[in-house]
């Protein structure tokens, strides 16, 4: 019995040491980096010094009177606004309402401290992106440090301990049998590893791992936060929506009236670019692709008749002539020089490569944009319901689109992300005809019985709303 207790105690001591190493932790910017990506990056700029959906986070600790109140704000901002009435909380609410900060009651003091260390490190240039550097779209997604080797090491240690435990149990069984006068042979290590119990456990583990992997990959299908493909035309949202202040719904007019926001047709582009024929950034290189796709001759200001039937050589001649004319105007030359000839050839080759593929053999025809945001077929999402009825801003889901030179998927678009939004988003009842039928809620708000009504209150968490 002494032998048994000694070995069990040693084994428990080893296990305690192993798990102490794995569970021990303290505030660190590395941990904060992952926490920021998971909880903050949806609304706060990753360079920490520029505002986005939420305020810039550089120096956040200095703007609060105490660490305790800052931590309380992060865990439940609405309580700080409506229950505590903290001055800093009210100041933030006045500036950013009706956008509501997500509550994070699950974050420990260590988690919050780690996140602040990361924020301060990025802001002062000692960690990650240099302060004042590129905005969120240029900084790209925060890279999460892989813990694969740490987990592999822990798994190896646990496997070794399991093997030792099996040997100890086997030896104890032999000792007990010998004491009872039985002739029992000790099992070899291979016999122990190939026993029914071990094999069954391994099969069970493989089934669990395969199921977890399948479900995880299925839920992530089509959703790639940070996905930023190069499009056939270098369209800059920063130039159009940012510098020139073009309303998102002017181009994506479906967002206000239908399920889909729709990809703008080239005819929408032509509303402006029939007059603006040379781009501020790329000259004729990108705009000529639009003209070629719909058969518009910018040299004559006329659409080509039966343009889809025009041969590739004739098409090349039309648009090469246009590129050549603009080059001569820009340089003041009487005829093309070597550089001009190279530009004409390069731009035409780029037109062909951008507007054709294995299925689309001719330049003429619709521009085949690469889809960025994608939801599974079993998910119902209606843009009009959110934009027109709910008054949701494009930036709430798509980020600071007016600052993106190349568009990327800003939000995770996961089920959990949508549910959290429905839980925190306040329904705009005032002067909104779409919510007139909710008479009880109107009465509760007027009487003061309710301070607010969220999307969750009007059925935003019902399964059939999104999965009918």
C-alpha positions in Angstrom: 0.0 0.0 0.0 2.9 2.3 0.8 4.3 1.7 -2.7 0.9 2.5 -4.3 0.6 5.8 -2.3 4.1 6.9 -3.1 3.6 6.4 -6.9 0.2 8.0 -6.9 1.5 11.0 -5.0 4.4 11.3 -7.4 2.1 11.1 -10.4 -0.3 13.8 -8.9 2.7 16.0 -8.2 3.9 15.7 -11.8 0.4 16.5 -13.1 0.2 19.5 -10.8 3.5 20.9 -12.0 2.5 20.4 -15.7 -0.9 22.1 -15.3 0.6 24.9 -13.1 2.9 25.8 -16.0 -0.1 25.8 -18.4 -2.4 27.7 -16.2 0.1 30.2 -14.8 -0.2 33.6 -16.5 0.2 37.3 -16.1 -0.6 40.4 -18.1 1.3 40.6 -21.3 1.0 42.5 -24.6 1.2 39.2 -26.5 -1.9 38.0 -24.8 -3.5 41.4 -25.3 -2.8 41.2 -29.0 -5.1 38.2 -29.3 -7.7 39.7 -27.0 -7.8 42.9 -29.0 -8.3 41.0 -32.2 -11.1 38.9 -30.7 -13.0 41.6 -28.8 -11.9 45.1 -29.9 -10.8 45.2 -33.6 -14.3 45.2 -34.9 -15.0 48.7 -33.7 -11.6 50.2 -32.8 -8.8 51.2 -35.2 -5.7 48.9 -35.0 -3.3 51.8 -35.2 -4.8 53.0 -31.9 -4.5 56.7 -32.8 -7.4 57.1 -35.2 -11.1 57.0 -34.5 -13.3 54.4 -36.3 -16.7 53.1 -35.2 -15.3 53.6 -31.7 -12.8 56.1 -30.4 -9.0 55.8 -30.7 -7.7 53.7 -27.7 -4.2 55.3 -27.3 -3.9 56.6 -23.8 -7.3 55.2 -22.7 -6.2 54.7 -19.1 -5.3 58.4 -18.8 -8.9 59.4 -19.8 -10.5 57.6 -16.8 -10.3 58.7 -13.2 -9.4 55.2 -12.0 -8.5 51.7 -13.2 -11.6 50.3 -11.4 -14.0 52.5 -13.4 -12.2 51.8 -16.7 -12.5 48.1 -16.1 -16.2 48.5 -15.1 -16.8 50.4 -18.4 -15.3 47.6 -20.4 -17.3 44.9 -18.7 -20.6 46.7 -18.9 -20.7 50.2 -20.5 -24.5 50.5 -20.3 -24.5 50.1 -16.5 -21.9 52.9 -16.3 -24.1 55.2 -18.4 -27.6 54.5 -17.1 -27.0 53.2 -13.5 -23.8 54.8 -12.3 -23.9 57.9 -14.5 -20.2 58.2 -14.6 -19.1 61.5 -16.3 -16.7 59.9 -18.7 -19.3 57.2 -19.6 -21.9 59.9 -20.3 -19.3 61.8 -22.4 -18.6 58.8 -24.6 -22.4 58.0 -24.9 -23.1 61.5 -26.0 -20.5 61.3 -28.7 -21.1 57.8 -30.1 -24.8 57.0 -29.4 -26.8 55.1 -30.5 -23.9 52.7 -31.1 -23.6 50.6 -28.0 -20.3 49.1 -26.8 -20.5 45.3 -26.4 -20.4 44.2 -22.8 -17.5 41.8 -21.8 -18.3 40.6 -18.3 -16.2 37.5 -19.0 -12.9 39.4 -19.2 -10.7 39.1 -16.1 -8.5 41.9 -14.7 -5.5 40.1 -16.3 -7.2 40.1 -19.7 -8.0 43.8 -19.6 -4.5 44.7 -18.3 -3.0 42.6 -21.2 -5.2 44.4 -23.8 -4.2 47.8 -22.4 -0.5 46.8 -22.5 -0.9 45.9 -26.2 -2.8 49.1 -26.9 -0.1 51.2 -25.3 2.7 49.3 -27.0 1.2 49.8 -30.4 0.4 53.5 -29.7 4.0 54.4 -28.6 5.6 52.2 -31.3 7.2 49.6 -29.0 4.9 46.8 -30.1 3.3 46.0 -33.4 2.1 48.8 -35.7 3.8 52.2 -35.2 1.6 55.0 -33.9 0.3 57.2 -36.7 1.0 54.4 -39.2 -1.4 53.0 -41.7 -5.1 52.8 -40.9 -6.9 49.5 -40.1 -7.1 48.4 -43.8 -3.4 48.8 -44.4 -2.3 47.3 -41.2 -4.2 44.1 -42.1 -5.5 41.6 -39.6 -3.6 41.2 -36.4 -1.5 38.1 -36.6 -2.2 35.6 -33.8 0.9 33.9 -32.5 0.6 30.2 -32.8 0.7 28.0 -29.6 0.9 24.8 -31.6 4.3 23.7 -30.2 3.3 24.5 -26.6 0.2 22.4 -27.0 2.2 19.7 -28.7 4.7 19.7 -25.8 1.9 19.5 -23.2 0.3 16.7 -25.2 3.6 14.8 -25.3 4.1 15.2 -21.5 0.5 14.0 -20.8 1.0 11.0 -23.1 4.2 10.1 -21.3 2.5 10.4 -17.9 -0.4 8.3 -19.2 2.1 5.6 -20.3 3.8 5.8 -16.9 0.5 5.5 -15.1 -0.4 2.5 -17.2 2.8 0.8 -16.2 2.3 1.6 -12.6 -1.2 0.2 -12.6 0.0 -2.9 -14.4 2.8 -3.4 -11.8 0.4 -2.9 -8.9 -2.0 -5.4 -10.5 0.9 -8.0 -10.7 1.9 -7.3 -7.1 -1.6 -7.7 -5.9 -2.1 -10.9 -7.9 1.2 -12.4 -6.6 0.2 -11.6 -3.0 -2.9 -13.6 -3.6 -0.9 -16.5 -5.0 -1.9 -16.0 -8.6 0.6 -16.5 -11.4 0.2 -13.3 -13.5 2.7 -12.0 -16.2 3.3 -8.3 -16.4 2.1 -6.8 -19.7 4.6 -5.3 -22.0 4.4 -1.6 -22.9 3.1 -2.6 -26.4 0.4 -4.8 -24.9 -0.7 -1.9 -22.7 -0.8 0.6 -25.6 -2.8 -1.8 -27.8 -5.3 -2.8 -25.1 -9.0 -2.3 -25.8 -9.2 0.6 -23.4 -6.5 2.6 -25.1 -7.7 1.8 -28.6 -11.2 2.7 -27.6 -10.1 6.0 -26.1 -8.1 6.9 -29.2 -11.1 6.1 -31.5 -13.3 8.3 -29.3 -10.7 11.1 -29.4 -10.5 10.9 -33.2 -14.3 11.1 -33.5 -14.4 14.1 -31.2 -11.6 15.8 -33.1 -13.0 15.1 -36.5 -16.5 16.4 -35.4 -15.0 19.5 -33.9 -12.9 20.2 -37.1 -15.9 19.5 -39.4 -18.2 21.9 -37.5 -15.6 24.6 -37.1 -14.8 24.5 -40.8 -18.5 24.4 -41.8 -19.3 27.5 -39.7 -16.3 29.4 -41.1 -17.2 28.4 -44.7 -17.1 31.6 -46.9 -16.4 33.9 -43.9 -12.8 35.1 -43.9 -12.3 38.2 -41.7 -9.5 40.3 -43.2 -10.1 38.8 -46.7 -8.8 41.4 -49.2 -8.6 40.1 -52.8 -7.4 42.2 -55.7 -10.3 43.1 -58.0 -10.3 43.2 -61.8 -10.5 47.0 -61.5 -8.6 49.0 -58.9 -11.7 50.7 -57.4 -10.8 52.9 -54.5 -13.6 53.4 -51.8 -11.3 55.9 -50.2 -11.4 58.1 -53.3 -15.1 57.7 -54.0 -16.7 57.4 -50.5 -14.0 59.2 -48.6 -12.5 62.1 -50.6 -15.5 62.7 -52.9 -18.1 61.9 -50.2 -20.3 59.7 -52.5 -23.1 58.1 -50.5 -22.7 54.3 -50.3 -26.3 53.8 -51.4 -25.8 55.8 -54.5 -23.8 52.9 -56.0 -25.2 50.1 -53.8 -28.8 51.2 -54.2 -30.2 47.8 -53.4 -29.2 48.2 -49.7 -32.1 50.4 -49.0 -34.8 48.5 -50.9 -33.9 44.8 -51.1 -32.2 41.8 -49.5 -29.0 42.4 -51.4 -26.9 45.6 -51.6 -26.1 44.7 -55.2 -22.9 45.2 -57.1 -23.2 48.4 -59.1 -23.6 48.0 -62.8 -21.1 49.7 -65.1 -23.9 52.1 -66.1 -23.8 53.5 -62.6 -20.1 54.2 -63.0 -20.9 55.9 -66.3 -23.1 58.5 -64.6 -19.9 60.2 -63.5 -17.2 58.7 -65.8 -18.8 59.8 -69.0 -17.5 63.2 -68.0 -14.5 62.2 -65.8 -12.5 60.1 -68.2 -9.0 60.2 -66.7 -8.6 58.9 -63.1 -6.7 60.8 -60.4 -4.6 57.9 -59.5 -4.3 55.5 -62.5 -5.1 57.8 -65.4 -6.7 55.8 -68.2 -5.5 52.4 -67.0 -8.6 51.5 -64.9 -11.4 53.6 -66.4 -10.7 52.2 -69.8 -11.6 48.8 -68.4 -15.1 50.1 -67.7 -15.5 51.6 -71.1 -14.3 48.4 -72.8 -16.7 46.2 -70.7 -19.8 48.1 -71.9 -18.7 49.2 -75.3 -18.3 52.9 -74.7 -15.9 54.8 -77.0 -14.5 57.7 -75.0 -12.9 59.2 -78.0 -16.2 59.8 -79.7 -18.4 59.9 -76.6 -20.7 57.3 -78.1 -21.7 53.7 -77.3 -20.6 51.2 -79.9 -23.4 49.4 -81.8 -23.5 45.6 -81.4 -20.3 46.0 -79.4 -20.4 42.3 -78.2 -19.9 41.2 -81.9 -16.8 43.4 -82.5 -13.6 41.4 -83.0 -10.8 41.5 -80.5 -8.5 43.2 -83.0 -11.0 46.0 -83.8 -11.7 46.4 -80.1 -8.0 46.7 -79.3 -7.6 49.4 -82.0 -10.5 51.5 -80.5 -9.2 51.5 -76.9 -5.5 51.6 -77.8 -6.2 54.7 -79.8 -7.9 56.3 -76.7 -5.0 55.5 -74.4 -2.6 56.8 -77.1 -4.6 60.1 -77.4 -4.5 60.7 -73.7 -0.8 60.0 -73.4 -0.1 62.5 -76.2 -2.3 65.1 -74.4 -0.5 64.5 -71.1 3.0 64.6 -72.5 2.5 67.2 -75.3 4.2 65.0 -77.8 3.2 64.9 -81.5 3.6 61.1 -81.7 4.2 58.1 -79.5 7.6 57.5 -78.1 8.9 54.2 -76.8 7.5 54.8 -73.4 4.1 55.6 -74.8 4.0 52.5 -76.9 4.9 50.4 -73.9 2.1 52.1 -71.9 -0.5 51.5 -74.6 0.5 47.8 -74.9 0.7 47.3 -71.1 -2.7 48.9 -70.5 -4.4 46.9 -73.2 -2.9 43.6 -71.9 -4.1 44.5 -68.4 -7.6 45.1 -69.8 -7.6 41.7 -71.4 -6.3 39.9 -68.3 -8.7 41.7 -66.0 -11.9 41.3 -68.1 -11.4 37.8 -69.5 -10.9 34.3 -68.0 -11.4 30.7 -68.8 -15.2 31.1 -69.1 -15.3 34.7 -70.4 -13.3 34.8 -73.6 -14.0 38.4 -74.7 -13.4 41.7 -73.1 -17.0 42.8 -73.7 -19.5 42.0 -71.0 -20.0 42.4 -67.3 -17.1 43.0 -65.0 -16.6 39.9 -62.8 -15.9 41.3 -59.4 -14.6 39.0 -56.7 -17.1 38.4 -53.9 -15.7 39.3 -50.4 -18.7 39.0 -48.0 -20.4 35.7 -48.1 -23.0 34.0 -45.8 -24.0 30.3 -45.9 -27.1 29.4 -47.9 -29.1 28.6 -44.8 -28.7 32.2 -43.4 -31.2 34.9 -44.3 -29.9 38.5 -44.2 -31.8 41.5 -45.5 -30.0 44.7 -46.1 -33.1 46.8 -46.4 -34.4 45.5 -43.0 -31.2 46.7 -41.4 -30.4 49.9 -43.4 -33.9 51.3 -44.0 -35.8 50.0 -41.0 -33.1 49.7 -38.4 -31.0 52.7 -39.5 -27.8 50.7 -39.4 -24.8 52.5 -40.9 -22.7 50.7 -43.5 -19.6 51.2 -41.3 -21.2 49.3 -38.4 -20.7 46.0 -40.3 -18.2 46.9 -43.0 -15.9 49.1 -41.0 -14.5 52.4 -42.2 -15.2 51.7 -45.8 -14.5 55.3 -46.7 -10.8 54.8 -45.7 -10.3 51.6 -47.6 -8.2 51.7 -50.8 -8.8 48.0 -51.2 -11.9 46.6 -49.6 -11.6 43.8 -47.0 -14.0 41.8 -44.9 -14.0 43.9 -41.7 -16.3 41.9 -39.4 -16.3 38.2 -38.6 -19.9 37.8 -39.9 -20.4 34.9 -37.5 -23.6 33.9 -35.8 -22.2 35.0 -32.4 -21.3 38.4 -33.8 -24.8 38.9 -35.2 -26.5 37.7 -31.9 -24.3 40.1 -29.8 -25.3 42.9 -32.1 -29.0 42.1 -31.7 -28.6 41.9 -27.9 -27.0 45.4 -27.6 -28.5 47.4 -30.5 -31.3 49.7 -29.4 -34.3 49.8 -31.7 -35.0 53.4 -33.0 -38.7 53.6 -32.2 -39.1 57.4 -32.5 -40.7 58.6 -35.7 -40.2 55.2 -37.3 -43.4 53.9 -39.0 -42.0 50.4 -39.2 -42.3 49.9 -35.4 -45.8 51.5 -34.9 -47.4 48.1 -34.3 -45.3 47.6 -31.1 -47.8 49.6 -29.0 -46.8 48.0 -25.7 -43.2 48.9 -26.1 -44.2 52.5 -27.1 -46.3 52.7 -23.9 -43.5 51.3 -21.7 -41.0 53.8 -23.1 -43.3 56.7 -22.6 -44.1 55.7 -19.0 -40.5 55.1 -18.2 -41.1 51.4 -17.5 -38.4 50.7 -20.1 -35.4 52.8 -20.9 -34.8 51.1 -24.2 -35.9 48.2 -26.5 -33.2 46.1 -28.2 -33.5 44.0 -31.3 -33.5 40.9 -29.1 -36.7 42.2 -27.4 -38.6 42.2 -30.8 -37.5 38.7 -31.8 -34.0 39.3 -32.9 -32.8 36.1 -31.2 -35.5 33.8 -32.6 -34.0 31.0 -34.8 -36.5 31.3 -37.6 -35.8 35.0 -38.1 -32.5 34.0 -39.8 -32.9 30.3 -40.4 -36.4 29.9 -41.9 
